[in-house]
Amino acid sequence: MPAKRKSIEISIKQQAIEWIATEGGGVPSRAEAHFRKRGWRITASCFRQWWRDRDQILAEHGARRRIVGGGRRPLLGAVEDALIDLVYEKRIRKEKTPDEVVAKSVQACGFNNDSSTWRIAKHDVYGSRFKAAWELRERDGTNGDIAETMSAVMETLDDIVIED
């Protein structure tokens, strides 16, 4: 059976980093033998990784299991907030955002000057294909089913009795 990944609390990582800094002489691989005697089953590579990330680990709250962010890319919302702040600062200083910057931002979102290349146009939600399918549906006479359904609904409504 394959080994399972076990997350370790930040407080334990902080304890190991403090030992490496003081008694370990700043060498993370020495921590494996020391902590193995204490019953920890952690590899030397983990200690080396913790030592590399020691500034972030020491700044974290001890009850957490992972560093905030965990190395993932910033969320789009964070990038959007940074862009808004940048534009806002330029407006405060009475600077205009160059049209080239706006055009590149719009292009990065999937829109171009040619509307036929827009991502939304490719899906053709209410475009020519939708209209053609709607007209074909009308020509086939499938709208007659609506009249039958409507009369059935009206009959059902006649049978409903409302009591006070």
C-alpha distance (Angstrom), angle and dihedral (degrees) to the residues before:
residue distance angle dihedral
M1 . . .
P2 3.83 . .
A3 3.78 119.6 .
K4 3.78 117.7 -100.2
R5 3.76 122.6 -130.0
K6 3.78 111.0 -113.0
S7 3.78 119.2 -158.7
I8 3.79 115.0 -141.6
E9 3.78 126.0 -148.0
I10 3.78 117.9 -105.2
S11 3.82 90.1 -124.0
I12 3.82 90.1 64.0
K13 3.79 90.5 47.0
Q14 3.81 89.5 50.0
Q15 3.80 90.3 50.8
A16 3.81 90.8 51.8
I17 3.82 92.3 47.6
E18 3.80 91.2 51.0
W19 3.83 90.4 50.6
I20 3.82 91.3 48.8
A21 3.81 91.0 49.8
T22 3.81 95.1 48.4
E23 3.81 114.5 24.2
G24 3.81 97.7 14.7
G25 3.79 93.4 58.3
G26 3.80 92.6 -128.6
V27 3.83 93.4 -61.2
P28 3.82 109.7 123.5
S29 3.82 96.6 -165.5
R30 3.83 90.2 65.8
A31 3.79 89.3 64.6
E32 3.82 93.9 69.4
A33 3.82 95.2 67.7
H34 3.81 93.2 41.5
F35 3.79 95.8 50.3
R36 3.83 93.4 39.9
K37 3.82 86.9 64.6
R38 3.81 87.3 55.1
G39 3.82 90.9 53.4
W40 3.80 99.5 -100.1
R41 3.80 114.3 142.7
I42 3.79 98.8 -156.2
T43 3.80 125.9 133.0
A44 3.79 126.1 -126.8
S45 3.80 90.3 -113.9
C46 3.82 89.6 62.5
F47 3.78 90.8 52.4
R48 3.81 90.4 49.2
Q49 3.81 90.9 50.3
W50 3.80 91.4 48.7
W51 3.79 90.2 48.7
R52 3.83 90.2 52.8
D53 3.82 90.7 49.9
R54 3.82 94.8 39.4
D55 3.82 96.0 121.5
Q56 3.80 91.9 56.8
I57 3.80 94.0 40.4
L58 3.80 93.8 50.3
A59 3.82 90.1 49.2
E60 3.84 93.1 53.0
H61 3.80 128.1 90.2
G62 3.82 111.0 -96.6
A63 3.81 97.6 -127.7
R64 3.81 93.6 61.2
R65 3.78 121.3 94.6
R66 3.78 100.3 -151.6
I67 3.77 139.5 32.1
V68 3.79 114.1 -100.1
G69 3.79 109.0 -96.5
G70 3.78 92.8 14.4
G71 3.80 92.2 -143.9
R72 3.79 95.3 -61.5
R73 3.77 121.1 137.6
P74 3.79 117.4 -93.2
L75 3.76 115.5 -88.2
L76 3.78 118.3 -103.1
G77 3.80 89.2 -113.9
A78 3.79 90.7 59.7
V79 3.80 91.3 49.9
E80 3.79 90.2 47.0
D81 3.81 90.7 51.1
A82 3.80 90.5 51.0
L83 3.82 91.0 50.4
I84 3.81 91.6 48.6
D85 3.80 90.3 50.2
L86 3.80 90.3 50.5
V87 3.81 93.4 50.6
Y88 3.81 91.2 43.8
E89 3.81 91.9 52.7
K90 3.80 90.5 49.9
R91 3.80 90.5 51.5
I92 3.80 91.7 50.0
R93 3.80 89.2 53.7
K94 3.84 88.2 48.7
E95 3.80 90.7 -115.1
K96 3.76 119.0 141.1
T97 3.76 121.7 -132.7
P98 3.81 106.2 -117.3
D99 3.80 115.3 -110.5
E100 3.79 88.1 -127.1
V101 3.83 91.1 61.7
V102 3.80 91.4 48.4
A103 3.81 91.4 47.5
K104 3.82 91.8 50.2
S105 3.81 90.9 48.6
V106 3.79 91.6 49.9
Q107 3.79 90.3 46.8
A108 3.82 91.2 49.9
C109 3.81 88.5 55.9
G110 3.80 90.0 58.3
F111 3.80 100.6 -96.0
N112 3.80 124.9 117.6
N113 3.79 135.0 179.1
D114 3.80 87.9 -96.5
S115 3.81 105.2 71.5
S116 3.81 92.6 -157.2
T117 3.81 89.1 70.0
W118 3.81 94.1 54.0
R119 3.78 114.2 116.6
I120 3.79 91.2 -126.1
A121 3.80 91.2 53.0
K122 3.80 89.8 54.4
H123 3.80 89.8 60.6
D124 3.83 90.7 52.9
V125 3.79 95.2 -153.6
Y126 3.82 95.7 169.6
G127 3.76 98.9 2.8
S128 3.77 133.8 112.2
R129 3.82 95.6 -60.9
F130 3.80 91.5 54.1
K131 3.80 92.0 49.1
A132 3.81 91.5 48.2
A133 3.82 91.4 50.4
W134 3.81 91.0 47.6
E135 3.81 92.4 50.6
L136 3.81 90.7 47.5
R137 3.80 89.5 51.8
E138 3.81 90.5 52.4
R139 3.81 91.8 48.7
D140 3.81 92.1 50.2
G141 3.79 90.0 57.8
T142 3.78 95.6 -123.8
N143 3.80 88.1 138.9
G144 3.83 88.3 76.5
D145 3.79 88.0 76.2
I146 3.80 88.6 64.2
A147 3.82 92.1 61.5
E148 3.82 91.2 50.6
T149 3.79 91.7 47.6
M150 3.80 91.1 48.3
S151 3.82 92.5 52.9
A152 3.83 89.9 49.7
V153 3.81 90.0 51.6
M154 3.82 91.2 49.7
E155 3.82 91.2 50.8
T156 3.80 90.3 50.5
L157 3.79 90.7 50.0
D158 3.83 89.7 52.2
D159 3.81 89.5 57.5
I160 3.82 93.7 53.7
V161 3.80 114.8 101.0
I162 3.79 119.1 -160.0
E163 3.80 115.0 -150.7
D164 3.78 126.3 -161.4
